[in-house]
Amino acid sequence: MPDAFALTGATIVTGDADGSTLPDSTVVVGRDGVIEAVGPTADTEVPAGYRRIDTAGRFVTPGLINAHAHLFSDGRPLPKILVNERLSGVVVAVGRSPVGRMVFKRRTRENVRTQLYAGVTTLRSVGDTGYEVVDVAAEIDAGRYVGPRVLASGPLLAITGGHGAPQIALTSDSPWDARRNARANIQRGVKAIKISATAGVTDARAVGYAGRPEMTEAEMTGICEEAHNAGIPVAAHAQSAAGILASLRAGVDTIEHGAAMTPEIIELFRANPRSLRGWSALVPTLQACLPLVKLDQETTGADDVVRANAEMIADEMVQGIRDALDNGITIGMGTDSALTYVTHYNVWREMDLLVRYGGMTTARVLNSATRTNAGIIGVDGVTGSIEAGKSADLVVVDANPLDGFRAYVDPVMVVARGTVIDRPTVERFEDIDAQLDSF
């Protein structure tokens, strides 16, 4: 059980879309890890026996929520054997062997800890090698070790030969087989479902291949019905208007990555009768594409096909963000962590890119990464904001993140469900950071 404590004298950055701040404030947290009181320091009583932590001159924000995470790798370039299509069967067999499961579970523990130390107190996985993330989430919930709140998806659901298959996917080629795979994931205890609605960049086979529709609307409808019956939201990897439209018609709750929108797509985002909550949201992931576009191919190792597809999808994704902003569509924040160039400690970079390339304000992005993401993944009753009755999921930083998200590079403190982590440190990859800093 965590100790009771109070953060005193801090400026609270609330995470609302207006960028509201509360200077010289105190946050009181009980032994159950729940916020008991929030208010001006002069008027907020700290009970006897509570640890007082002086945060004067510092800034407290809600813990960040990463709505699009993978945990099978650390963001450095994947070994070529793992992305060799001809060897995929061997890779899958090894990865799902007892030894492989142990390796991926250990990686998952390490990577969720890195995300936590970077300020992420809640994350949703959207494509795992097996059910290792489900197991790690259960261990964290049981108090075996400190970690972020994890909503695990298990393997994503794809067609034969589709995006993510077979390395991190269960495959099917009919609506009933798709339902079967959804049921299999649900029975294993997942809290999220992920669909590959279209082809992707990293496994594109020709220029223009990324974004090609793969799973049919009927197949996705079956998956959504099974997931929603269990109260589980569905995410869809979709990188073209055709793929997005079919996904929304099927009832998906979030579109991952995105593309330019048509009037029909816009209306379905706003009011989606088949979705879990009656509306759908966009979760862009700029880090997944922009390095492949902004850095030269000698540096990235991307071939001409991958580079051309990355450029096309990056343009589509940026336009999708702008369409969402113009039409009042809910926008979340996700990093696509584990992909090459997307490390688990660089969550702040995705937020920065949403400002620089997506045209969002810092206040709007912080809102997406906290309160809005909590609503998107269905944990807004528990976390996402700093208020009495919510879980104490907090980040303390030296600079105001509304002035720039590099404030999150070295947090002073991270609080996860009331457990205080002082001066968390992570392993950084200097070569990758230098390349990303270059643009």
C-alpha positions as CSV (number, residue, x, y, z in Angstrom):
1,M,0.0,0.0,0.0
2,P,1.4,3.4,-0.9
3,D,2.1,6.1,1.8
4,A,-0.2,9.0,2.2
5,F,1.3,12.3,1.1
6,A,0.7,15.8,-0.2
7,L,2.3,17.8,-3.0
8,T,2.3,21.4,-1.7
9,G,2.8,24.7,-3.5
10,A,2.7,23.4,-7.0
11,T,1.2,24.9,-10.1
12,I,-1.3,22.4,-11.3
13,V,-1.7,22.1,-15.1
14,T,-5.2,20.7,-15.2
15,G,-5.1,19.2,-18.7
16,D,-8.3,20.9,-19.9
17,A,-8.5,22.0,-23.5
18,D,-8.1,25.7,-22.5
19,G,-4.8,25.2,-20.7
20,S,-6.0,26.2,-17.3
21,T,-3.5,26.3,-14.4
22,L,-3.9,26.5,-10.7
23,P,-1.0,28.2,-9.0
24,D,0.2,27.5,-5.4
25,S,-1.9,24.4,-5.0
26,T,-1.9,21.3,-2.9
27,V,-2.8,17.7,-3.9
28,V,-3.6,15.4,-0.9
29,V,-3.3,11.6,-1.6
30,G,-4.5,8.9,0.8
31,R,-3.1,5.5,1.6
32,D,-5.4,4.0,-0.9
33,G,-3.7,5.9,-3.7
34,V,-6.8,8.1,-4.3
35,I,-6.7,11.9,-4.4
36,E,-8.5,13.2,-1.3
37,A,-8.3,16.9,-1.9
38,V,-7.1,19.5,-4.4
39,G,-7.1,23.2,-3.6
40,P,-5.1,26.4,-2.8
41,T,-2.2,25.5,-0.5
42,A,-3.3,28.1,2.1
43,D,-6.8,26.6,2.3
44,T,-6.1,22.8,2.0
45,E,-5.4,20.9,5.1
46,V,-2.8,18.2,5.1
47,P,-3.7,15.5,7.7
48,A,-1.2,14.6,10.4
49,G,1.2,11.9,9.5
50,Y,1.1,12.6,5.7
51,R,4.4,13.0,3.9
52,R,4.7,16.6,2.8
53,I,6.5,17.0,-0.6
54,D,7.4,20.6,-1.4
55,T,6.7,21.2,-5.1
56,A,6.8,25.0,-5.0
57,G,8.1,26.3,-8.4
58,R,7.2,23.1,-10.1
59,F,4.3,21.9,-12.2
60,V,2.0,18.9,-11.6
61,T,0.0,17.4,-14.5
62,P,-2.2,14.4,-14.8
63,G,-0.3,11.2,-15.7
64,L,0.0,10.8,-19.5
65,I,-2.1,8.2,-21.2
66,N,-0.6,6.4,-24.3
67,A,-3.5,5.1,-26.3
68,H,-1.4,3.3,-29.0
69,A,1.4,1.2,-27.6
70,H,3.3,-1.9,-28.6
71,L,5.6,-3.5,-26.1
72,F,7.5,-6.2,-28.0
73,S,10.6,-4.1,-28.8
74,D,12.4,-1.0,-27.5
75,G,12.3,1.4,-30.6
76,R,15.7,0.5,-32.0
77,P,15.8,-1.0,-35.5
78,L,14.3,-4.5,-35.5
79,P,16.7,-7.3,-36.6
80,K,16.1,-8.0,-40.3
81,I,15.2,-11.6,-39.5
82,L,12.1,-10.4,-37.6
83,V,10.7,-8.6,-40.7
84,N,11.7,-11.1,-43.3
85,E,8.4,-12.4,-44.8
86,R,9.9,-15.7,-45.9
87,L,11.0,-16.5,-42.3
88,S,7.8,-15.3,-40.6
89,G,6.7,-18.8,-39.7
90,V,10.0,-19.6,-38.0
91,V,9.9,-16.2,-36.1
92,V,6.3,-16.9,-34.9
93,A,7.1,-20.4,-33.8
94,V,10.1,-19.2,-31.8
95,G,8.3,-16.2,-30.4
96,R,5.3,-18.4,-29.2
97,S,7.5,-21.1,-27.7
98,P,8.0,-21.2,-23.9
99,V,11.3,-19.5,-24.2
100,G,10.0,-16.9,-26.6
101,R,7.1,-16.1,-24.3
102,M,9.5,-15.6,-21.4
103,V,11.6,-13.2,-23.5
104,F,8.6,-11.2,-24.6
105,K,7.2,-11.0,-21.1
106,R,10.5,-9.7,-19.7
107,R,10.6,-7.1,-22.5
108,T,7.1,-6.1,-21.7
109,R,7.9,-5.5,-18.0
110,E,11.0,-3.5,-19.0
111,N,9.1,-1.4,-21.6
112,V,6.1,-0.6,-19.4
113,R,8.5,0.5,-16.7
114,T,10.2,2.8,-19.1
115,Q,6.9,4.3,-20.2
116,L,6.0,4.8,-16.5
117,Y,9.3,6.6,-15.8
118,A,8.6,8.8,-18.8
119,G,5.3,9.9,-17.3
120,V,2.9,7.4,-18.8
121,T,0.6,6.1,-16.0
122,T,-1.9,4.4,-18.3
123,L,-1.5,2.7,-21.6
124,R,-3.4,0.6,-24.1
125,S,-1.5,-2.0,-26.1
126,V,-2.7,-2.5,-29.7
127,G,-1.0,-5.6,-31.0
128,D,1.0,-8.1,-28.9
129,T,3.0,-11.2,-29.9
130,G,0.7,-13.2,-27.6
131,Y,-0.8,-12.6,-24.1
132,E,2.3,-11.5,-22.3
133,V,0.9,-8.0,-21.9
134,V,-2.3,-9.4,-20.4
135,D,-0.1,-11.3,-17.8
136,V,2.0,-8.2,-17.0
137,A,-1.1,-6.1,-16.6
138,A,-2.5,-8.6,-14.1
139,E,0.7,-8.7,-12.1
140,I,0.7,-4.9,-11.9
141,D,-2.9,-4.9,-10.8
142,A,-2.1,-7.5,-8.2
143,G,0.6,-5.2,-6.7
144,R,3.5,-7.5,-7.5
145,Y,5.4,-4.5,-8.8
146,V,4.7,-0.8,-9.7
147,G,3.7,-0.1,-13.2
148,P,1.2,1.9,-15.3
149,R,-2.4,0.9,-15.7
150,V,-2.3,-1.4,-18.7
151,L,-5.2,-2.2,-21.0
152,A,-3.9,-5.1,-23.1
153,S,-5.2,-6.2,-26.5
154,G,-3.4,-9.4,-27.1
155,P,-2.7,-10.2,-30.7
156,L,-4.3,-7.9,-33.2
157,L,-6.9,-9.4,-35.6
158,A,-6.0,-9.5,-39.3
159,I,-6.6,-11.4,-42.6
160,T,-4.2,-14.0,-43.9
161,G,-1.2,-12.1,-45.1
162,G,-2.5,-8.8,-43.7
163,H,-0.8,-6.0,-41.8
164,G,0.8,-7.5,-38.7
165,A,0.3,-11.1,-39.7
166,P,1.4,-13.5,-38.5
167,Q,3.9,-12.0,-36.1
168,I,1.5,-10.1,-33.8
169,A,-1.8,-11.2,-35.2
170,L,-4.5,-13.9,-35.2
171,T,-5.7,-14.3,-38.8
172,S,-9.1,-15.1,-40.3
173,D,-10.8,-14.9,-43.7
174,S,-14.5,-14.9,-42.9
175,P,-16.8,-13.1,-40.5
176,W,-17.3,-16.2,-38.3
177,D,-13.6,-16.9,-38.1
178,A,-13.1,-13.2,-37.2
179,R,-15.6,-13.6,-34.4
180,R,-13.8,-16.7,-33.2
181,N,-10.6,-14.8,-32.9
182,A,-12.2,-12.0,-31.1
183,R,-13.8,-14.5,-28.7
184,A,-10.4,-16.1,-28.1
185,N,-8.8,-12.8,-27.1
186,I,-11.7,-11.9,-24.8
187,Q,-11.5,-15.3,-23.1
188,R,-7.8,-14.6,-22.5
189,G,-8.7,-11.4,-20.5
190,V,-7.9,-8.6,-23.0
191,K,-9.3,-5.1,-22.3
192,A,-8.9,-3.9,-25.9
193,I,-9.3,-5.3,-29.4
194,K,-7.3,-4.2,-32.4
195,I,-8.2,-4.8,-36.1
196,S,-6.0,-4.4,-39.1
197,A,-8.5,-2.8,-41.5
198,T,-5.9,-1.8,-44.0
199,A,-2.3,-2.5,-45.1
200,G,0.5,-0.6,-43.4
201,V,3.8,1.1,-44.3
202,T,6.4,-1.2,-42.9
203,D,5.1,-4.3,-44.6
204,A,4.0,-2.6,-47.9
205,R,4.7,-4.6,-51.0
206,A,4.5,-1.9,-53.6
207,V,4.2,1.9,-53.8
208,G,0.7,2.9,-52.8
209,Y,0.1,-0.4,-51.0
210,A,-0.2,1.1,-47.5
211,G,-3.8,1.9,-46.7
212,R,-5.3,-0.7,-49.1
213,P,-8.4,-2.2,-47.5
214,E,-7.9,-5.7,-46.1
215,M,-10.6,-6.8,-43.7
216,T,-14.1,-6.6,-44.9
217,E,-16.8,-4.6,-43.2
218,A,-18.7,-7.8,-42.4
219,E,-15.6,-9.3,-40.7
220,M,-15.1,-6.1,-38.7
221,T,-18.7,-5.9,-37.7
222,G,-18.6,-9.4,-36.2
223,I,-15.5,-8.4,-34.2
224,C,-17.1,-5.2,-33.0
225,E,-20.2,-7.0,-31.9
226,E,-18.3,-9.6,-29.9
227,A,-16.1,-7.0,-28.3
228,H,-18.9,-4.6,-27.5
229,N,-21.0,-7.4,-25.9
230,A,-18.1,-7.7,-23.5
231,G,-17.8,-4.0,-23.0
232,I,-14.5,-3.8,-24.8
233,P,-13.7,-1.0,-27.2
234,V,-12.3,-1.7,-30.7
235,A,-9.4,0.0,-32.4
236,A,-8.7,-0.2,-36.2
237,H,-5.5,0.3,-38.0
238,A,-6.8,2.3,-40.9
239,Q,-4.8,4.5,-43.3
240,S,-7.1,5.4,-46.1
241,A,-10.6,6.9,-46.5
242,A,-12.0,3.5,-47.8
243,G,-10.5,1.6,-44.8
244,I,-11.7,4.2,-42.3
245,L,-15.2,4.3,-43.7
246,A,-15.6,0.5,-43.6
247,S,-14.2,0.5,-40.0
248,L,-16.6,3.1,-38.8
249,R,-19.6,1.5,-40.4
250,A,-18.6,-1.7,-38.6
251,G,-18.6,0.1,-35.3
252,V,-15.0,0.6,-34.4
253,D,-14.4,3.0,-31.5
254,T,-11.0,4.4,-32.5
255,I,-9.3,4.9,-35.9
256,E,-5.6,4.5,-35.5
257,H,-3.3,6.6,-37.7
258,G,-6.0,8.1,-39.9
259,A,-6.3,9.8,-43.3
260,A,-8.1,12.6,-45.0
261,M,-11.8,12.5,-44.3
262,T,-15.0,12.6,-46.4
263,P,-18.3,14.1,-45.2
264,E,-19.6,10.6,-44.5
265,I,-16.6,9.7,-42.4
266,I,-16.9,13.0,-40.4
267,E,-20.5,12.3,-39.5
268,L,-19.7,8.7,-38.5
269,F,-17.0,9.9,-36.2
270,R,-19.4,12.3,-34.5
271,A,-22.3,9.9,-34.2
272,N,-21.6,6.2,-34.7
273,P,-24.6,4.0,-33.8
274,R,-22.6,0.8,-33.8
275,S,-19.8,2.0,-31.6
276,L,-19.6,1.3,-27.9
277,R,-20.4,4.8,-26.8
278,G,-22.1,6.3,-29.8
279,W,-19.1,8.1,-31.2
280,S,-15.6,7.3,-32.5
281,A,-12.3,9.0,-32.0
282,L,-9.1,9.5,-34.0
283,V,-5.7,8.4,-32.6
284,P,-2.9,9.7,-34.9
285,T,0.7,8.4,-34.6
286,L,3.0,10.7,-36.3
287,Q,6.2,9.2,-34.9
288,A,5.5,6.0,-36.9
289,C,6.0,7.8,-40.2
290,L,7.8,11.1,-40.0
291,P,11.3,9.7,-39.2
292,L,11.0,7.6,-42.4
293,V,10.2,10.8,-44.3
294,K,12.4,13.4,-42.7
295,L,15.6,11.3,-42.4
296,D,17.6,10.0,-45.4
297,Q,17.2,6.4,-46.4
298,E,20.9,5.7,-45.7
299,T,20.1,6.5,-42.1
300,T,16.8,4.7,-41.8
301,G,17.5,1.7,-43.9
302,A,14.1,2.1,-45.5
303,D,13.8,0.9,-49.1
304,D,12.1,3.0,-51.9
305,V,8.8,1.2,-51.4
306,V,8.7,1.9,-47.6
307,R,9.9,5.5,-48.0
308,A,7.2,6.3,-50.7
309,N,4.4,4.7,-48.6
310,A,5.6,6.5,-45.5
311,E,5.5,9.8,-47.3
312,M,2.0,9.2,-48.6
313,I,0.6,8.0,-45.2
314,A,2.3,10.9,-43.3
315,D,0.5,13.4,-45.6
316,E,-2.8,11.6,-45.1
317,M,-2.4,11.4,-41.4
318,V,-1.6,15.1,-41.1
319,Q,-4.7,15.9,-43.2
320,G,-6.8,13.6,-41.0
321,I,-5.7,15.6,-37.9
322,R,-6.6,18.9,-39.5
323,D,-10.0,17.5,-40.7
324,A,-10.7,16.3,-37.2
325,L,-9.8,19.7,-35.7
326,D,-12.0,21.5,-38.2
327,N,-15.0,19.3,-37.5
328,G,-15.0,18.8,-33.8
329,I,-13.9,15.1,-33.9
330,T,-12.3,13.7,-30.7
331,I,-8.5,13.3,-31.1
332,G,-6.4,11.1,-28.8
333,M,-2.7,10.6,-28.5
334,G,-0.7,7.4,-29.1
335,T,2.9,6.8,-30.0
336,D,3.1,3.5,-31.8
337,S,5.9,2.6,-29.4
338,A,8.2,-0.3,-30.2
339,L,8.3,0.6,-33.9
340,T,11.7,1.7,-35.2
341,Y,12.4,5.3,-33.9
342,V,9.5,5.1,-31.5
343,T,11.1,4.5,-28.1
344,H,9.1,4.0,-24.9
345,Y,10.6,7.1,-23.2
346,N,9.9,9.5,-26.0
347,V,6.2,9.9,-25.4
348,W,6.7,13.7,-25.3
349,R,7.9,13.6,-29.0
350,E,4.5,12.5,-30.2
351,M,2.9,15.4,-28.3
352,D,5.5,17.8,-29.8
353,L,4.8,16.5,-33.4
354,L,1.1,17.0,-32.9
355,V,1.8,20.7,-32.3
356,R,4.5,21.2,-35.0
357,Y,2.9,19.1,-37.8
358,G,-0.7,18.5,-36.7
359,G,-1.5,22.2,-36.0
360,M,-2.8,21.5,-32.4
361,T,-2.1,23.8,-29.5
362,T,-0.1,22.5,-26.5
363,A,-3.1,22.8,-24.3
364,R,-5.2,20.7,-26.8
365,V,-2.5,18.1,-27.1
366,L,-2.0,17.7,-23.3
367,N,-5.8,17.4,-23.1
368,S,-5.7,14.6,-25.7
369,A,-2.9,12.8,-23.7
370,T,-4.8,13.0,-20.4
371,R,-8.5,13.7,-20.1
372,T,-9.6,12.9,-23.6
373,N,-7.6,9.6,-23.8
374,A,-9.1,8.5,-20.5
375,G,-12.5,8.9,-22.1
376,I,-11.5,7.2,-25.4
377,I,-10.2,4.1,-23.7
378,G,-12.9,4.1,-21.0
379,V,-11.0,4.9,-17.8
380,D,-12.2,8.5,-17.3
381,G,-14.1,7.5,-14.1
382,V,-10.7,6.5,-12.6
383,T,-8.0,8.6,-14.0
384,G,-7.1,11.4,-16.5
385,S,-7.6,14.4,-14.3
386,I,-6.4,15.8,-11.0
387,E,-9.5,15.9,-8.8
388,A,-10.8,14.3,-5.6
389,G,-11.9,10.7,-6.0
390,K,-9.6,10.0,-8.9
391,S,-6.5,7.8,-8.8
392,A,-3.4,9.7,-8.0
393,D,-1.7,9.3,-11.4
394,L,0.5,12.4,-11.6
395,V,3.7,13.8,-13.1
396,V,5.8,16.5,-11.5
397,V,8.1,18.5,-13.8
398,D,10.4,21.5,-13.5
399,A,8.9,23.5,-16.5
400,N,5.4,24.2,-17.7
401,P,4.6,21.6,-20.4
402,L,2.3,24.1,-22.0
403,D,5.5,26.0,-23.0
404,G,7.0,22.9,-24.6
405,F,6.7,19.1,-24.1
406,R,10.5,18.6,-23.5
407,A,9.4,19.4,-19.9
408,Y,8.6,15.6,-19.7
409,V,12.1,14.5,-20.7
410,D,13.3,14.2,-17.1
411,P,10.3,14.2,-14.7
412,V,11.0,15.2,-11.1
413,M,8.5,12.6,-10.0
414,V,5.9,10.2,-11.3
415,V,3.0,9.0,-9.2
416,A,1.2,5.8,-10.3
417,R,-1.9,4.9,-8.3
418,G,-0.5,6.8,-5.3
419,T,3.0,5.2,-5.4
420,V,5.7,7.9,-5.6
421,I,8.7,7.4,-7.9
422,D,11.3,10.1,-7.2
423,R,13.7,11.1,-10.0
424,P,12.9,8.2,-12.4
425,T,15.6,7.5,-14.9
426,V,15.5,5.6,-18.2
427,E,18.0,4.1,-20.7
428,R,18.3,6.5,-23.7
429,F,19.5,5.7,-27.2
430,E,21.6,8.7,-28.1
431,D,21.9,7.9,-31.8
432,I,18.1,7.7,-32.2
433,D,17.5,10.8,-30.2
434,A,20.1,12.8,-32.2
435,Q,18.5,11.7,-35.5
436,L,15.0,12.7,-34.2
437,D,16.3,16.0,-32.9
438,S,17.6,16.8,-36.4
439,F,14.1,17.5,-37.7
